[in-house]
Amino acid sequence: MLDSSPGRGSAATKRAAATPSRGNTAGQPLKSKADRRAEAKATKARARTMRKRRQALTVGGAAAAVLALVIGLFLWAGDSPSEPAGTGQAPATKPVVTAGTGTVTELKTTTLVEGTGAAVQPGQTISVHYAGVTYADGKEFDSSWDRSEPFSFAIGAGKVIQGWDKGLLGVKVGSRVQLDIPSEQAYGDNPAGGRPAGALRFVVDVLSAS
């Protein structure tokens, strides 16, 4: 018959199982040295990753700041005048001048390209390039472009036809303007010396004024 009473060995075994180990008071299994080394490596790897991430953010922020500065300078340059005010910059090619329509009854100045220089004042000496045609048929009779040399004169001093003396006053240096001139402010209806008769049309580039 088996003894059903717990023996001394059994009681000791139960006490040992119920008592936690002094070296592991939390009840967790102890980690080996290899486990601890692996955890340390993983911690260092995470730290390196975080440092690289912070460095990437810093470099990215600096690059964005530089890009914003470059764009700002580009926009500022685009808004700035391409040349100092007052110097002007006339077109560099000969214009195509065509015949007009109707009858020219008064002097008319039409700005084709507006310059950036100062307005022409009476008494100044101005330098111009020009091409002139008869208003009725557009036949060219004179052009400084064909001579490859600008024409200079004192404005308002009667050195040129009246249509030029009056029509170019106030035009900004650097401008290209069209002058439609009635015959009485040009050479008249019956001029001498082979000059063109009737109304005239000129396209004039104002290069300088001083």
C-alpha positions in Angstrom: 0.0 0.0 0.0 1.3 3.3 -1.0 1.9 6.1 1.6 -0.4 9.0 0.9 1.2 11.4 3.4 3.6 13.9 2.0 7.2 13.1 2.9 10.0 15.4 4.0 11.6 15.3 0.6 8.5 16.3 -1.1 8.0 19.4 1.2 11.6 20.5 0.6 11.1 20.3 -3.1 7.9 22.4 -2.9 9.7 25.1 -0.9 12.5 25.2 -3.3 10.1 25.6 -6.3 8.2 28.4 -4.5 11.3 30.4 -3.6 12.7 32.7 -6.4 16.4 32.8 -7.1 18.4 35.5 -5.3 20.2 36.4 -8.6 17.0 37.0 -10.6 14.5 38.7 -8.2 12.2 39.7 -11.1 11.5 36.2 -12.1 13.0 36.7 -15.6 15.5 34.4 -17.1 19.1 35.6 -16.9 20.7 36.9 -20.2 23.9 35.4 -21.5 26.9 37.6 -22.4 26.2 37.0 -26.1 22.6 38.4 -25.6 23.9 41.4 -23.8 26.5 42.1 -26.6 23.8 41.8 -29.2 21.6 44.3 -27.4 24.5 46.7 -27.0 25.2 46.5 -30.8 21.6 47.0 -31.6 21.5 50.1 -29.3 24.6 51.6 -31.0 23.1 50.9 -34.5 19.9 52.7 -33.5 22.0 55.7 -32.2 24.0 55.8 -35.5 20.8 55.7 -37.5 19.3 58.6 -35.5 22.5 60.7 -36.0 22.5 60.1 -39.7 18.9 61.1 -39.9 19.5 64.3 -38.0 22.5 65.1 -40.2 20.4 64.5 -43.3 17.7 66.8 -42.1 20.3 69.5 -41.3 21.9 69.2 -44.8 18.5 69.2 -46.4 17.4 72.3 -44.6 20.6 74.1 -45.5 20.2 73.1 -49.2 16.6 74.4 -49.1 17.8 77.7 -47.7 20.4 78.0 -50.4 17.9 77.2 -53.1 15.5 79.8 -51.8 18.2 82.4 -51.8 19.2 81.6 -55.4 15.5 81.8 -56.5 15.1 85.1 -54.7 18.1 86.6 -56.4 16.9 85.3 -59.8 13.5 86.9 -59.3 15.1 90.1 -58.1 17.3 90.2 -61.1 14.4 89.6 -63.4 12.5 92.5 -61.9 15.4 94.9 -62.0 16.0 97.1 -65.1 18.5 95.5 -67.6 20.3 98.8 -67.8 20.6 102.0 -65.8 17.6 104.4 -66.2 18.5 107.2 -68.7 20.7 105.3 -71.0 18.1 103.7 -73.2 18.6 100.9 -75.7 17.2 101.3 -79.2 16.5 98.3 -81.4 19.5 97.1 -83.4 17.9 96.2 -86.7 16.5 98.3 -89.5 12.7 98.6 -89.4 10.2 97.7 -92.1 8.3 100.9 -93.0 5.1 100.5 -94.9 2.7 102.9 -96.6 0.0 104.6 -94.7 -3.7 104.8 -95.3 -6.0 107.8 -95.7 -4.7 111.4 -95.6 -2.2 112.9 -93.1 -3.7 116.1 -91.8 -1.6 116.6 -88.7 1.7 115.5 -87.3 1.4 112.2 -85.4 4.1 110.4 -83.3 3.4 106.8 -82.5 5.7 104.9 -80.1 6.6 101.5 -81.4 9.2 100.6 -78.8 9.5 102.8 -75.6 13.0 103.4 -74.4 14.2 103.7 -70.8 16.2 106.9 -71.2 15.4 110.5 -70.5 12.9 112.5 -72.7 14.4 114.5 -75.5 14.5 118.3 -74.7 14.7 121.3 -77.0 18.2 122.4 -77.7 19.7 119.0 -77.2 21.8 117.2 -79.8 20.3 113.9 -80.6 21.6 110.9 -82.5 19.2 108.8 -84.5 18.8 106.0 -86.9 15.9 106.3 -89.4 14.2 105.1 -92.5 11.8 107.3 -94.5 9.1 106.4 -97.1 6.5 108.4 -98.9 3.2 108.0 -97.1 1.1 107.2 -100.1 3.0 104.3 -101.6 5.7 103.3 -99.0 8.6 103.9 -101.3 11.8 104.4 -99.4 13.7 107.6 -100.2 16.3 107.7 -97.4 17.8 105.6 -94.6 20.7 106.0 -92.3 20.8 102.2 -91.9 21.9 101.9 -95.5 24.8 104.2 -94.7 25.6 102.3 -91.5 25.9 105.6 -89.7 23.5 107.4 -87.3 22.5 111.0 -88.0 23.0 113.7 -85.4 21.4 117.1 -85.2 20.3 119.8 -82.7 16.6 119.5 -82.2 14.4 122.6 -82.3 17.0 124.6 -84.2 15.5 124.3 -87.7 18.3 122.0 -88.9 15.7 119.4 -90.0 12.2 119.4 -91.3 9.5 120.7 -88.9 8.0 117.3 -88.5 11.2 116.0 -86.9 11.8 119.1 -84.8 8.3 118.8 -83.2 7.6 115.1 -83.5 10.7 113.9 -81.6 10.4 116.3 -78.6 9.6 114.4 -75.4 10.5 111.0 -76.9 12.6 108.9 -74.5 16.1 107.9 -75.5 16.1 104.3 -76.6 12.7 104.6 -78.2 11.6 103.6 -81.7 8.8 105.9 -83.0 6.8 106.3 -86.2 6.4 109.9 -87.5 3.5 110.6 -89.9 4.2 114.0 -91.2 1.9 116.2 -93.4 3.5 117.7 -96.5 3.5 121.3 -94.9 5.8 120.0 -92.1 7.9 118.0 -94.5 9.2 119.2 -97.9 5.9 120.4 -99.3 4.0 119.3 -102.4 6.5 120.5 -105.0 10.0 120.3 -103.5 13.2 121.0 -105.4 16.3 119.0 -105.5 14.7 115.6 -105.9 13.3 115.7 -102.4 10.1 113.6 -101.8 6.8 115.4 -102.1 3.7 115.1 -100.0 3.1 113.4 -96.7 6.0 111.3 -95.4 6.4 108.5 -92.9 9.6 107.9 -90.9 10.5 105.3 -88.3 13.1 106.8 -86.0 15.3 105.2 -83.3 16.5 107.7 -80.7 20.0 106.6 -79.8 21.2 109.4 -77.5 20.5 112.9 -76.4 22.9 115.4 -74.8 
